[in-house]
Amino acid sequence: MPDDTHNIAQEVTIVGGGPAGLAAAEVLAQAGRAVTVYDRMPSVGRKLLIAGRGGLNLTHSEPRADFLARYHPAGHLDAAIAAFPPEALRDWCAELGEPTFVGSSGRVFPTSFKASPLLRAWLTRLDRLGVRIRTRHRLTAIAEGSFHFETPDGAVEIRPRAALLALGGASWPRLGSDGRWVPLLEGLGVEVAPLEPANAGFAVAWSDLFRGRFAGAPLKRVALACDGTAVRGEAVITQTGIEGGAVYALSRVLRTAITARGSARLIVDLRPDLTRDALARRLAEARPGDSTATRLRKAAGLSPVAAGLLREAAGALPAEPEALAGLIKAAPLDLVGSAPIERAISTAGGVRLDALDGRAMLRARPGLFLAGEMLDWEAPTGGYLLQGAFAGGRAAAAGMLDWLHGPGG
């Protein structure tokens, strides 16, 4: 190490100041442990703030079985969420002076609808608990029992009794999650699944005419399906393809199909509230002189962007009501790639889950724990990602406390 290295002994070190890392810090400090959080950015919680830019969706109010089914692989976060369920997260927010409400979609938001008041209150609590936060510390190496950082004041070496890495994935790298930790852990012999974009848009080879007219237009109340998996929701046409909540919910299936076959066939039901027969009857009852555009608008009830997508998907449209209804119910789109990972909302892949024991500790590195998005699990938007981060961070902290109380600590 360089001559300006500072060697610091600590009790508990957390690397990563996102929701998982801060949640772990709170649990550990409340248990009386001395905790220091390190983050490479000038301030912590940056991705939380950007997530709340349009309204901070903290969690979801749907039944527990449906809620847990949103996570992949199944079962990984069940125990963590059972210990800190959506109701507990809402109570925690209320204790910080930020009560929550359930929106019409079942999603849960702070009453203020913003992330910044919640983060400020949380950091105040952590400060009162004695949690020290050190920003502008970039992790550069992990050695036997030590962690090396680059800082504006030189290199620092930390030797904690226990450490938690909560470094995020590789989406939104300008906010701190850049995936640079991958070679550090691989150098320790830890297997890492390739980081891929999750909750991201997908590329479609739109015609110039469709792109120019409809980029930015929402597709409301549609159903999307791929390889036997279907979801309802909304999507948005972009310059390069399609994105939005319903697309994000299918992202793992779509990504898998593209990897296996080079493209994914997305089936779009533009009127999921009507059966094919009911839609065909409406089309058959249209006035004989009506143009196809009028039939689509009046009889089928399609918005301009939905009618445009139908033409984009099929070219010439059939005149027969049955055939046209079938196409409206199953318009095919070929997705030819995913958006870049730096534009994704979250990351798939990461440290293989079987590398951890039941306390979230690396089996090969006693005293080194992992939490959050750097692990190989994923979930759609809608509150599931943040709930998973909060619950997973707290569960890892409980695992650390158990280890510190035992003979290994």
C-alpha positions in Angstrom: 0.0 0.0 0.0 1.1 3.6 -0.5 2.8 5.5 2.3 -0.3 7.6 3.0 -2.4 4.5 3.9 -4.4 4.8 7.1 -5.0 1.5 8.9 -8.2 1.7 11.0 -9.7 -1.1 13.2 -13.5 -1.1 13.4 -16.3 -3.3 14.7 -18.7 -3.3 11.8 -18.1 -1.9 8.3 -20.8 -1.4 5.7 -19.8 -0.6 2.1 -22.7 0.9 0.2 -25.1 3.7 1.4 -28.2 2.6 -0.4 -31.4 1.3 1.2 -30.0 -2.2 2.0 -26.8 -0.8 3.6 -28.5 1.9 5.6 -31.2 -0.5 6.8 -28.5 -2.9 8.0 -26.7 0.0 9.7 -29.8 0.9 11.6 -30.4 -2.6 12.9 -26.8 -3.0 13.9 -26.6 0.4 15.7 -29.8 -0.3 17.6 -28.2 -3.5 18.8 -25.3 -1.4 20.2 -22.8 -2.1 17.6 -20.4 0.6 16.3 -21.1 1.0 12.6 -19.4 2.9 9.8 -20.9 3.2 6.4 -18.7 3.9 3.4 -19.9 5.1 0.0 -18.0 6.3 -3.1 -20.5 9.1 -3.9 -20.5 12.6 -2.2 -23.7 11.6 -0.4 -25.7 8.4 0.4 -29.1 7.3 -0.8 -28.8 8.8 -4.3 -30.6 6.0 -6.1 -33.4 6.2 -3.5 -33.8 9.9 -4.3 -33.9 9.2 -8.1 -36.5 6.4 -7.5 -38.7 8.9 -5.8 -38.4 11.6 -8.4 -41.9 10.7 -9.8 -43.2 9.5 -6.4 -41.5 7.1 -4.1 -43.1 3.7 -4.5 -42.0 2.0 -1.3 -43.8 -1.3 -1.4 -47.1 -2.9 -2.4 -50.3 -3.8 -0.5 -51.3 -7.0 -2.4 -51.8 -10.3 -0.5 -48.6 -11.8 0.8 -48.6 -14.9 -1.5 -49.0 -12.7 -4.6 -46.4 -10.3 -3.3 -43.8 -13.0 -2.7 -44.5 -14.5 -6.2 -43.0 -11.3 -7.7 -39.5 -12.2 -6.7 -37.2 -14.5 -8.6 -35.8 -17.0 -7.7 -38.8 -18.0 -5.6 -38.3 -18.2 -1.9 -35.0 -16.3 -1.6 -36.5 -13.3 0.2 -39.4 -15.0 1.9 -37.9 -15.1 5.3 -36.5 -11.6 5.1 -39.9 -10.2 4.1 -41.7 -12.2 6.7 -39.4 -10.6 9.3 -39.9 -7.1 7.8 -43.1 -7.2 5.7 -44.8 -4.2 3.9 -46.8 -3.4 7.0 -43.5 -3.1 9.0 -42.0 -0.8 6.4 -45.0 1.4 6.5 -44.8 1.6 10.3 -41.1 2.4 10.1 -41.9 5.3 7.7 -44.6 6.6 10.1 -42.1 6.5 13.0 -39.8 8.7 10.9 -42.6 11.2 10.5 -43.5 10.1 6.9 -46.9 8.3 7.0 -47.8 6.4 3.9 -51.0 5.7 1.8 -52.1 3.0 -0.6 -52.7 4.3 -4.2 -55.5 3.0 -6.5 -53.1 0.5 -8.0 -52.2 -1.0 -4.6 -48.8 0.6 -4.5 -47.7 2.3 -1.3 -46.3 5.9 -1.2 -45.2 8.4 1.4 -48.0 11.0 2.0 -45.4 13.6 0.9 -44.9 11.5 -2.3 -41.2 12.3 -2.1 -38.0 10.5 -1.1 -36.0 13.4 0.2 -38.0 14.0 3.5 -37.8 10.3 4.3 -34.1 10.1 3.6 -33.4 13.2 5.7 -35.3 11.8 8.7 -33.6 8.5 8.3 -30.2 10.0 8.3 -31.0 12.0 11.3 -32.0 8.8 13.1 -28.8 7.0 12.1 -26.7 10.0 13.3 -28.4 9.8 16.7 -27.7 6.1 16.8 -24.0 6.9 16.3 -23.7 5.5 12.8 -20.8 7.2 11.1 -21.0 7.8 7.3 -17.9 8.3 5.2 -18.5 9.4 1.7 -16.1 9.7 -1.3 -14.6 6.3 -0.3 -14.3 4.0 -3.3 -13.6 0.3 -2.5 -10.5 -0.8 -4.5 -9.5 -4.1 -2.9 -10.6 -6.8 -0.5 -7.8 -8.7 1.2 -7.8 -11.2 4.1 -9.7 -9.3 6.8 -9.1 -5.9 5.3 -10.9 -3.5 2.9 -9.0 -0.8 0.9 -10.5 2.5 -0.2 -9.4 5.4 -2.3 -10.4 8.8 -0.8 -9.6 12.4 -1.6 -7.2 12.3 1.3 -5.3 9.2 0.2 -5.7 5.4 0.6 -7.4 3.9 3.7 -7.3 0.3 4.9 -10.1 -0.8 7.2 -10.0 -4.0 9.4 -13.4 -4.6 10.8 -14.7 -7.5 12.9 -17.5 -8.0 10.4 -18.4 -6.3 7.1 -21.4 -6.0 4.8 -21.2 -5.2 1.1 -24.3 -3.6 -0.3 -22.9 -2.2 -3.5 -25.9 -2.4 -5.8 -25.9 -3.6 -9.3 -24.8 -1.8 -12.4 -27.8 0.3 -13.4 -27.7 4.1 -12.9 -23.8 4.1 -12.6 -23.7 7.9 -12.2 -25.6 7.4 -8.9 -23.0 5.0 -7.6 -24.0 1.5 -8.7 -21.5 0.7 -11.4 -20.7 -3.0 -10.9 -17.0 -2.4 -10.3 -17.2 -4.8 -7.3 -17.5 -7.8 -9.6 -13.8 -8.4 -10.2 -13.1 -7.8 -6.5 -15.4 -10.6 -5.5 -14.4 -12.9 -8.4 -10.8 -12.4 -7.2 -11.9 -14.0 -3.9 -13.2 -17.0 -5.8 -16.9 -15.9 -5.5 -19.0 -16.9 -8.5 -20.9 -13.9 -10.0 -23.7 -14.4 -12.6 -23.3 -11.8 -15.4 -25.0 -8.5 -14.6 -27.9 -7.8 -17.0 -30.5 -5.1 -17.3 -33.7 -5.8 -15.4 -36.8 -3.5 -15.5 -35.6 -2.1 -18.7 -37.0 -1.3 -22.1 -36.6 -3.5 -25.2 -35.7 -2.6 -28.8 -38.2 -2.8 -31.6 -37.4 -2.0 -35.2 -40.1 0.6 -35.6 -40.8 2.2 -39.0 -39.8 5.9 -39.2 -43.5 6.8 -39.6 -44.6 5.0 -36.4 -41.6 6.2 -34.4 -42.0 9.8 -35.5 -45.7 9.9 -34.7 -45.9 7.8 -31.5 -42.6 7.9 -29.6 -43.5 8.9 -26.0 -47.2 7.8 -26.4 -48.6 5.5 -23.6 -50.3 2.2 -24.3 -52.9 2.1 -21.6 -54.8 -1.0 -20.3 -53.1 -3.6 -22.4 -52.0 -7.2 -21.7 -48.6 -8.5 -22.7 -47.5 -12.1 -23.0 -44.4 -14.0 -23.9 -43.7 -17.7 -23.7 -46.7 -18.5 -21.6 -46.3 -15.6 -19.1 -48.9 -12.8 -19.3 -49.3 -9.5 -17.4 -51.7 -6.6 -17.5 -50.7 -2.9 -17.2 -49.4 -0.1 -19.3 -46.4 0.5 -21.7 -44.8 3.4 -23.5 -43.6 3.6 -27.0 -40.0 4.9 -27.2 -37.8 6.0 -30.0 -36.0 2.7 -29.9 -38.7 0.3 -28.7 -41.1 -0.2 -25.8 -40.9 0.1 -22.0 -43.1 0.7 -19.0 -44.5 -1.3 -16.1 -46.0 -4.2 -18.0 -42.8 -4.6 -20.0 -40.7 -4.5 -16.8 -42.9 -7.2 -15.3 -42.0 -9.5 -18.2 -38.4 -8.4 -18.5 -36.9 -11.7 -17.2 -39.0 -13.8 -19.6 -38.2 -11.4 -22.5 -34.5 -11.3 -21.7 -34.3 -15.1 -21.5 -36.0 -15.5 -24.8 -33.6 -13.0 -26.5 -30.6 -14.8 -25.0 -31.9 -18.2 -26.3 -33.3 -17.2 -29.7 -31.9 -13.8 -30.6 -35.3 -12.2 -30.3 -38.5 -12.3 -28.3 -42.0 -12.5 -29.6 -44.2 -10.2 -27.5 -47.9 -10.7 -27.9 -50.0 -7.5 -27.2 -53.6 -7.7 -26.4 -54.9 -4.2 -27.1 -58.4 -4.9 -25.6 -57.9 -7.3 -22.7 -61.3 -6.3 -21.2 -63.1 -7.8 -24.2 -63.2 -11.4 -25.5 -62.4 -12.1 -29.1 -66.0 -12.9 -29.8 -67.3 -9.7 -28.3 -64.8 -7.7 -30.2 -65.7 -9.4 -33.4 -69.4 -8.7 -32.9 -68.6 -5.0 -32.4 -66.5 -4.9 -35.5 -69.3 -6.7 -37.5 -71.9 -4.2 -36.4 -69.9 -1.3 -37.8 -71.5 0.7 -40.6 -70.6 -0.8 -44.0 -69.1 2.4 -45.2 -66.8 2.9 -42.3 -63.1 3.0 -43.0 -60.7 0.6 -41.2 -59.5 3.5 -39.1 -63.0 4.4 -38.1 -63.8 0.8 -37.2 -60.7 0.6 -35.1 -61.5 3.8 -33.3 -65.3 3.5 -32.8 -66.1 -0.2 -32.9 -62.9 -1.6 -31.3 -62.2 1.4 -29.1 -58.5 1.7 -30.0 -56.5 4.8 -29.3 -54.4 6.2 -32.2 -51.2 4.7 -30.8 -52.9 1.3 -30.4 -54.2 1.4 -33.9 -50.8 2.5 -35.1 -49.1 -0.4 -33.3 -51.6 -2.8 -34.8 -50.7 -1.7 -38.3 -47.0 -1.7 -37.4 -47.3 -5.3 -36.2 -49.3 -6.7 -39.0 -49.0 -4.4 -42.0 -52.2 -4.8 -44.0 -55.1 -5.4 -41.7 -57.8 -8.0 -42.5 -61.3 -6.9 -43.3 -63.1 -9.8 -41.7 -64.3 -9.0 -38.2 -63.1 -12.4 -36.7 -59.6 -12.0 -38.2 -59.3 -8.4 -37.2 -60.5 -9.1 -33.7 -57.9 -11.9 -33.4 -55.2 -9.5 -34.4 -56.3 -6.9 -31.9 -56.2 -9.5 -29.2 -52.8 -10.9 -30.2 -50.7 -8.3 -32.1 -47.2 -9.7 -32.5 -44.1 -7.6 -31.8 -40.5 -8.8 -32.2 -38.1 -7.5 -29.6 -34.6 -7.6 -30.8 -32.6 -6.5 -27.8 -32.7 -5.0 -24.3 -31.9 -1.4 -23.4 -28.3 -0.9 -22.1 -27.8 -1.8 -18.4 -26.9 1.8 -17.5 -30.5 2.8 -18.6 -32.2 0.0 -16.7 -34.0 0.6 -13.4 -32.4 -2.4 -11.8 -29.9 -5.2 -12.4 -30.3 -9.0 -12.8 -27.5 -11.3 -12.0 -24.9 -10.9 -9.3 -23.4 -13.1 -6.6 -24.8 -16.6 -6.8 -27.2 -17.2 -3.9 -25.6 -20.5 -3.0 -22.4 -18.7 -2.2 -24.2 -17.4 1.0 -25.2 -19.3 4.1 -28.5 -18.7 5.9 -27.2 -15.5 7.6 -26.2 -13.8 4.2 -22.6 -14.5 4.9 -20.2 -15.7 2.2 -19.4 -19.3 3.0 -15.8 -18.9 1.8 -15.3 -15.7 3.8 -16.5 -15.8 7.4 -17.4 -12.3 8.6 -18.2 -11.0 5.1 -21.9 -10.5 4.4 -23.8 -9.4 1.3 -27.2 -7.7 0.7 -29.3 -5.9 -1.8 -29.1 -5.7 -5.6 -25.6 -7.2 -5.9 -27.1 -10.6 -5.2 -28.6 -12.7 -8.0 -32.3 -11.9 -7.4 -34.7 -9.6 -9.2 -38.2 -8.2 -9.0 -40.4 -5.9 -11.0 -41.1 -2.3 -10.2 -44.1 -1.5 -8.1 -42.4 -1.4 -4.7 -40.9 -4.9 -4.8 -37.4 -3.7 -5.3 -37.3 -1.3 -2.4 -39.1 -3.8 -0.1 -36.6 -6.4 -1.0 -33.7 -4.1 -0.3 -35.0 -2.9 3.0 -35.9 -6.4 4.2 -32.7 -8.0 2.8 -30.5 -5.4 4.5 -32.2 -5.9 7.8 -31.9 -9.7 7.5 -28.2 -9.5 6.7 -27.8 -7.3 9.8 -29.5 -9.9 11.9 -27.1 -12.5 10.4 -24.2 -10.4 11.3 -25.4 -10.0 14.9 -25.8 -13.7 15.2 -22.3 -14.3 13.9 -20.8 -11.6 16.1 -22.4 -13.2 19.2 -21.1 -16.6 18.3 -17.6 -18.1 18.5 -16.8 -16.9 14.9 -17.2 -13.2 15.9 
